[in-house]
């Protein structure tokens, strides 16, 4: 989950830059959206892994 914290930090940094850099606001918001998607992918991966381990334990 440390990776998720790092990803969310990058997303926040991009959103902060968007607020401060009006000339490149659209760019920074697009970057933030990419980081947000990475976070969602990381969460989905984590749950898939947890469910796979749980399924193996119930079969054993």
ChimeraX attribute file (.defattr): number of C-alpha atoms within 10 A of each C-alpha:
attribute: neighborCount
match mode: 1-to-1
recipient: residues
	/A:1	9
	/A:2	7
	/A:3	11
	/A:4	17
	/A:5	11
	/A:6	13
	/A:7	21
	/A:8	18
	/A:9	14
	/A:10	17
	/A:11	24
	/A:12	15
	/A:13	15
	/A:14	22
	/A:15	19
	/A:16	15
	/A:17	17
	/A:18	20
	/A:19	13
	/A:20	12
	/A:21	13
	/A:22	11
	/A:23	9
	/A:24	12
	/A:25	17
	/A:26	12
	/A:27	15
	/A:28	22
	/A:29	18
	/A:30	15
	/A:31	18
	/A:32	24
	/A:33	15
	/A:34	16
	/A:35	20
	/A:36	18
	/A:37	14
	/A:38	16
	/A:39	19
	/A:40	15
	/A:41	12
	/A:42	16
	/A:43	15
	/A:44	12
	/A:45	12
	/A:46	14
	/A:47	11
	/A:48	12
	/A:49	12
	/A:50	11
	/A:51	12
	/A:52	11
	/A:53	11
	/A:54	11
	/A:55	11
	/A:56	9
	/A:57	9
	/A:58	7
	/A:59	6
	/A:60	5
